[in-house]
Amino acid sequence: MSFRTEHDTMGAVQVPADKYWGAQTERSRNNFKIGPEASMPKEIIDAFAYLKKAAAYTNTDLGVLPAEKRDLIAQVCDEILDGKLATEFPLVIWQTGSGTQSNMNVNEVVANRAHVIQGNILGEGKTFIHPNDDVNKSQSSNDTYPTAMHIAAYKILIDVTIPGIEKLRDTLQAKSEAFKSVVKIGRTHLMDATPLTLGQEFSGYVSQLNHGLKALRNTFDHLSELALGGTAVGTGINTPKGYDVKVAEYIAQFTNLPFITAENKFEALAAHDAIVESHGALKQIAVSLMKIANDIRMLASGPRSGIGEIHIPDNEPGSSIMPGKVNPTQNEAVTMVAAQVMGNDVAISIGGSNGHYELNVFKPVMAANFLQSARLIGDACVSFNDHCAVGIEPNYDGIKKHLENSLMLVTALNPHIGYENAAKIAKTALKENKSLREAAVGLGYLTNEQFDEWVRPEDMIGSLK
Ligand SMILES: O=C(O)C[C@H](O)C(=O)O
C-alpha cells in the first residue's frame, strides 16, 4: 500500500494514498484497534452529511462562509448521502466518547474530496477548504455528534422501525378479526382457565403493538430537538447570531423531518435523555414482541405432544438429525432480537446516566445500540410477519379437544350451584378421570339437561372484544 503525508496540530501522519481521510482519522484508526466489526453506523455518517451541509448553508447566510466554499462542502455532503464515499469512514465506535474523531473524519474527507473536485491532486498543495475552519465552522463535536444521533434515530424510526411494526400489527389485527368466533380455552399461570376466542387473544397482541407505537411516537418531541449551535459546552461560542435556529431549519428542510433547535443546549450536549426515552419505547416493544412470539410458538407447539391450537407456516427443515421436524424459527429469531434490544437498553441506560458536567462521553455507544435496536425491531417484525404471522391458522381439532377437556368450564356453574359445589365437580372429574358432565350429574348437583343449558363455552367469552 502506498502512503501520503498528512499533518495535524501534533505533526505528520502517514495516510493511505488513495483515501480522502486525513491525519486525525488515521490516528484514531491506529490508536483504537478495538472491535473492528463495530464501525461507526452509516446512519450517523449520513446524518453528519446532512448537518455539515446545513451548517455550510447557515454559515453562508449569516456571512461567515463564502458561497463557493458552501457549494463545495454541500457537493461532497451530497456524495456522502449518495453512498459514493462509503469506504472513507473507517472508524469504530470504540473511540473518544464525544465522537470527535468521526466528526474530524467527516471534516477531513469533505476538505480533501473538495480539493480533488476542484481539479487538484489528493495530498498535493493546501486545500481550499479547511477541515476545522470551514467544514467544522460554528460547530464542535460536542454539538454535532448529538445532532447526528437525533437525526439518525428519528430517520430510522420513521423509515424502518415504525413501518415494520405497523405491518405486523395490521396482520395480527386481520387475524384477530378472522378468529373472532373461534372459542378456545384460556390459560392463566399456564393452567386451564375460562374460555375466550382466539380473536380476543390476538387482539391483546394488537393492542400491545399499538401502545408500543404510541410510546415511540411520544418520544419524537424530544428527539426533534437538535444540539447544533451549542458548540463546545452549550453556550454557542464561535457561532454567528441566529445560527442555531437557522441550522435546525436547514436540517429539517434537507431531511424532511420536523427538527427544531434544542430549547436548552446544555442538556442537549451533556445528557442524552431523548435517546434513553426513545430506546425505552423500543425496549417496551421488544418486551411485547417477546410475549407475542412466545405465545404463538407455544400455541403452535407439537405437532403431537404440544398445545397445538394453531398452525404456523413450515418454512425450513428444523433438524439436522430428526427427520421431518419443523421448528418455530421465526419466533426464535424475534425473541433473540428482543433479548438483544433489552441488553442494548442496559448499555444505553448506563451511557445516558454518565454525563459529566458539560458533556456526555458515551455518545457513539449509545448511538450504535439505538440504531441496532431500531433496525432489528423493524426488520424482525417484517420477517415474522411475512414468514409466520400471515400464515397463522387455527387448529380446530386441537382447540376443540382442549376446550372439551377443560375443567374450568365448571366456572359457568358458580351462579347456579355455588363455587364450593362446582369445585367438588372439578376435583372429582380430575381425580376419577371423568368428564365434567359425568362428575356433575354423578354427584347429583344437576341434570344432563341443565349441564347442556349452563355449560356453553360460546356463552363464556364475555362481552369484551
Ligand atoms: O471535538 C470537540 O469539538 C470538543 C471535544 O469533544 C472536547 O470537548 O474536548
The ligand as an SDF file (V2000), in Angstrom:
LIG
                    3D

  9  8  0  0  0  0  0  0  0  0999 V2000
  -14.1890   17.8660   19.4870 O   0  0  0  0  0  0  0  0  0  0  0  0
  -14.6630   18.8540   20.0170 C   0  0  0  0  0  0  0  0  0  0  0  0
  -15.1770   19.7460   19.3190 O   0  0  0  0  0  0  0  0  0  0  0  0
  -14.6650   19.0100   21.5380 C   0  0  0  0  0  0  0  0  0  0  0  0
  -14.1720   17.8420   22.2920 C   0  0  0  0  0  0  0  0  0  0  0  0
  -15.0990   16.8110   22.3620 O   0  0  0  0  0  0  0  0  0  0  0  0
  -13.8660   18.2670   23.7280 C   0  0  0  0  0  0  0  0  0  0  0  0
  -14.7650   18.7310   24.4240 O   0  0  0  0  0  0  0  0  0  0  0  0
  -12.7300   18.1040   24.1470 O   0  0  0  0  0  0  0  0  0  0  0  0
  1  2  2  0
  2  3  1  0
  2  4  1  0
  4  5  1  0
  5  6  1  0
  5  7  1  0
  7  8  2  0
  7  9  1  0
M  END
$$$$
